[in-house]
């Protein structure tokens, strides 16, 4: 995003990167953050998890609760969180593959629309600023849907918005005032569908997998998403050949995302599993 701003609005591009580097320093706060007690319980036993929980109790002014914390060792611990461990579970390996496609799809669409935004009507910087604001109200809406209706329903709503937005782009009807259906879809609708889907995919990834392999799948999914980021500039070039080709491809890829998402588990109000061997594994149900 900083590179796009530099190219279209700010001539001194290196100052932007200095600012970004300074903001990244805020990540150093992770040094003082404790490890996840759930992860510690599963992978290292109750002693270390208890220490962290007592520290968290003190930080929240509930030090009196610290001595009352009693944890038991889970039935299966130190299961391992490697890809090999994941592949040994047929259920979770297929779930992970479906999630990986969602990571790839959301990254590819997000950056492809971003790179092609200068080809739609209106000033680029205005479109870019509108895109930055859109996720705020629709992000709240998506959060409410996930909380009260379901994660998968939020996923399907956002994917449906993307399909409808691409159809609007292909129609490209003049709405007046410098707006066309393509501009409206790229600047507003796609940012709703794609931008808000980051939240849904991230939450589904965290809740669909046991603690022992959750971090592995999360990081691998993010890595798979980078493939979509890498391909985005090349996909955006399809606009120069034919907008119908690019938007048609996006509709096809999104429909595949809806098909693969159909078989993802609904995780709303479900207990998180500690290990692959945990009894009562999450039941896979159709949407």
N, C-alpha and C positions, 0 to 999 in steps of 0.2 A: 504493500500500500504506500509506503514512503517513497518507493521508486516511482510509482505512478504520479504521486503528488509532485515530485521533483520535476518529472518530465513535462507535466502540463501546467504547473502553477508556480513552482518555486525554483528559481535558477540556481541557487546555491545548494546543490544537492547534498554536499558533504556535511553541512550543518544539521541536516535532518538525521543523518546517521549518527552524528555525535549525540543528538537528543535521544535517539532510540537506544544507543548504548548506555546512556545515563539511566533511562527508564528500566533497562534490563537489570541494572544493579539491585533493583528492589527484590529481585529473585533471591538475593542473599539471605532474605528472611527465612528461607527454607532451612538454613543451617540450624536455627534455634527451634524449628518445629519438631515435635516428637514423631516417631514412627507410628504407623497405624497399630493400635492395640489388637485389632482383629488379626492383622497379618502376623504380629508377634506371637499371638496365641497359637495360631496354626503352625507357624514355621519354627518358633523358638521356645515355645512353652509358656506356661502361665506366669512364671516369675517376672520376666521382662515386661510382659503385657501389664501386669499389676503395677509395676513401677511407673509406667507411663500413665496409667489411669489415675493413680494417686497424684501425680504431678498435675494432670489436667484438672483434678478436683481442687487442688490448691489454687491454680490459676483462676478458677471460677468461684473462688470464695467459699468452697465447700470442703475445706480441709478435714472437717469432722467426719466426712463420708469416706475418707481414704482408708482408714483402718477397717472399715466394714466390707471392703471389696474382697471377694473370695472368688477365684477362678479355678476351674478344673481343666485338666489336660484333655483336649478333644480326643475322640476315639482314634483318629488317624492324624498324625502330625508329621512334619518334615517330608511331605509327599514329593516336594520338588515342583518347580514352576517353569520348567523348560518346555520348549516346543515338543520335545520327545514325549514328555508327560502328557501334553495336550493331545497328541496324535493317538495315544493309547486309548483315549475315550472317544468312542464313535459319536456319542451324543454331542459332546462339547466341541469336537473338532469340526463337525458340520455346522454347528451354531457359529463358531468362529469364522468359518469361511463365508457365511452369509453376512456376518458383521463386517468382515474385511471388504466385501463388495460395497457395503453402505459407506464405509470410510472413503473408498476410492471414488464413488459416485459423487459424494458431497464435495470433495476437494476438486474434482474435475469440473463440475458444474460451477462452483463458486468462482474459480479463477478464470474459467473460460468466459463467463458472462462479464467478469471484470475487465478482461483484456479486449473484449469486443464492444465495450460500452462507448468508446469514442466513435463508433460507427453508427450509433443511433442518433435520433434527433436531439437537439438541445445542446447547451454548453456542457462539456465534459465535467468541469469542476462542480457545476450545479447538480448534475446527475450523481456525481460521486458523493457530494454532501448529503443528498437525499437518501442515498443508499446507506450512509452511515447512521441515519436517524431511524430508518424503517425497522431495524431489529429490536428497538426498544419496546414499542407497544406490542408488536407481534411476538416478541420474545416472552413478554408477560403472558400473552394469550396461550402460547405453546406450553409454558410452565404450568398454567392452570389446567390445560387439557391433560398433561401428563399426570398431574397430581390427582385430579378428580375423575378422569375418564380412563386413561390408560396410556402407556408409553407407545404401544403399537398403533393406537388410534391417532396419536399425534404424528407418528411417522407417516401414516397413510394420508393424513390431511396435508402435510407438507409436500409429500410426493405428488399428490393430486394437484396442488397449487402449481407445482413446476410444470406438469403436463399442460394444464390450462394456460399458463403463462407462455409456454412455447407455442401453443396454438394461436394465441393473440399476436405473438411475434410474427408468425407466418402470415397472418391476415394483414397486419400493418395498416390498419385503417386510420385515416387522419381524424383526430378528435378536436382539432383547432387549438389555438393558443400555443403552437409549437409542440403539441403533444400528439403522439400516435399511439396505437395500441402496443406497438413494439417498444416504444420508450417507456410507457407505463409498466409493461411486463418486465423489462430488463431492470429498470430502476427500482421498482417497488415490489412487484409480485415475486420475482425470482429471489430477491433478497429475503423475502418472507419465507418462501419454501426452502431455499438452500441454506441461508444463514441460520435460521432457527433449527434446521435439522441437525446442525452440529451438536446442539444440546441433547437432542433425542438420541442420536447415535452414541454419543459419549456415555450417557446414562444407561442405555441398553447394554453397552459393552461392560460397564462396571457391575451391573446387576445380573447379567445373564450367566456369568462365569463364577466359579468358586474362587475364594480368596487365594488359594495356592497358585492359580494360573492367571488370575485377573490382570496383574501388572504386565505379564508376558503378552497377553492378547491385546491389551490397551496399547502398548508400545508398538507391537507389530501392526495393529490397525492404523496407527498414526503413520508408520513407515509406508504402508500400502497407500495411504492417502497422498504421500509425497509423490507417488507415481502419477496420480491424477494431476498434481500441481505441475509436474514436469511436462505432461502432455498438453496442458491447457493452452499455452501460446500457439502450439501447432493446430489445435482444434479451432482456436479463435480465427485462424487464417482461412477456415472454411467459409467465413463470411464474405471473403473476397471472391470466392467461387460462386456460392449461392447460399443466401440465408436459409432457404428451405432445406438445404443439405445439413447444415449445422443444427437447426432447431429440430428437424426430423430425427437426427441421430440422438439428440438429447431426449426426445420423447421415447424413443426405443430403449435407451439406457435406463430411463426412469421407470418405465414399465417393467423392465427386468428387476429393478430395485424393489418394486411393489410385489413382484412374484416371490423373490427371495425373502422379503420381509414378512410375507404371509406365514412362513414357517419359523419365524423367530418366536421365542417365548414371551408371553406377557409377564412383566416383572412387577407390576403394581401390586402392592400389599403382599409380596412374596418374601419369605425369609431368605437372606443371603446365605449361601452355602460356604462352608469353610474349606472343604476339600472335595475332590472328585469322588472320593469314596463315601462321602456323607450320605447317610440313609435318607430316603425321601427326597430324591433329587427333583428339581423343578420339572413339572410335567409340561411337555411340549404340546401346545394346543394351537389349532388354527385360529386365525383372527375372526 
